[in-house]
Amino acid sequence: MKFTRTEIPDVIVCEPKVFGDHRGYFMESFKADTLAEFLGYTINFCQDNESSSTKGVLRGLHYQINGFEQTKLVRVIQGSVIDVAVDIRKGSPTFGKHVAVELSAENKKQLLVPKGFAHGFIVLSDTAIFSYKVDAPYSFENERGLAFDDASLGIDWQLNPDEFVLSEKDTQNPTLEKAELLDYNTNYYE
Ligand SMILES: Cc1cn([C@H]2C[C@H](O)[C@@H](COP(=O)(O)OP(=O)(O)O[C@H]3O[C@H](C)C(=O)[C@H](O)[C@H]3O)O2)c(=O)[nH]c1=O
């Protein structure tokens, strides 16, 4: 697995070694000790999620609070998406900044989105299957959202806004100025 820190160093692109042959391919899509060795600490993922979406579906920007903050290790099984992680940690040198990476079944890239980030993606292909690990369980009461179209974030979702398909909830999320934020100094992984 190749790990590459992005312009926000805590957000990491993970690229598995792919073994192709006449039958197709094989890859180790996740290996706990390889990731722990790179990070210097262990992430105890506790839940796998999967969603299927059509072109233009934009899910996000989401995060959890009150001890339910989630690290996410996200990847695309089929199709392609633009995946976005926004730093919402008060006091962070990259507060309000984001990373946007194209993840696809073809490039097999994964993104490690640490706690303290709002996360979302938009589907570029006709359909996409999105699969990810989280290290804290879902908590409806502690789920929060951030406006995908908050101008202060400057996110380029690449499609025309008239192509966006959103849940009712995601049309109501607050801007960064009004959102409940997280702390930078918390060492979530102790
Ligand atoms: C996230 C989640 C949702 N649900 C239920 C709640 C709803 O009844 C239904 C759909 O949930 P939602 O519309 O929040 O699904 P997404 O819009 O894909 O949410 C995800 O969107 C972006 C990409 C994220 O980063 C989060 O992982 C997650 O918030 O699944 C569960 O039962 N467990 C869960 O872990």
The ligand as a Gaussian input file, in Angstrom:
#p B3LYP/6-31G(d) Opt

LIG

0 1
 C      -24.423000       7.045000       7.692000
 C      -25.452000       6.034000       8.174000
 C      -26.780000       6.153000       7.827000
 N      -27.681000       5.231000       8.276000
 C      -29.073000       5.355000       7.857000
 C      -29.714000       6.695000       8.182000
 C      -30.674000       6.910000       7.051000
 O      -31.923000       6.286000       7.351000
 C      -30.052000       6.164000       5.871000
 C      -29.361000       7.086000       4.896000
 O      -28.497000       7.908000       5.647000
 P      -27.865000       9.202000       4.994000
 O      -28.864000       9.874000       4.107000
 O      -27.248000      10.020000       6.121000
 O      -26.720000       8.566000       4.084000
 P      -25.519000       9.394000       3.392000
 O      -26.037000      10.698000       2.863000
 O      -24.842000       8.460000       2.486000
 O      -24.568000       9.717000       4.623000
 C      -23.174000       9.526000       4.549000
 O      -22.693000      10.553000       3.715000
 C      -21.335000      10.866000       3.769000
 C      -20.654000      10.302000       2.551000
 C      -20.591000      10.511000       4.967000
 O      -19.391000      10.761000       5.057000
 C      -21.231000       9.812000       6.081000
 O      -20.602000       8.556000       6.234000
 C      -22.673000       9.590000       5.968000
 O      -23.290000      10.684000       6.638000
 O      -29.093000       5.271000       6.447000
 C      -27.312000       4.174000       9.099000
 O      -28.157000       3.342000       9.504000
 N      -25.997000       4.063000       9.464000
 C      -25.037000       4.952000       9.028000
 O      -23.846000       4.782000       9.376000

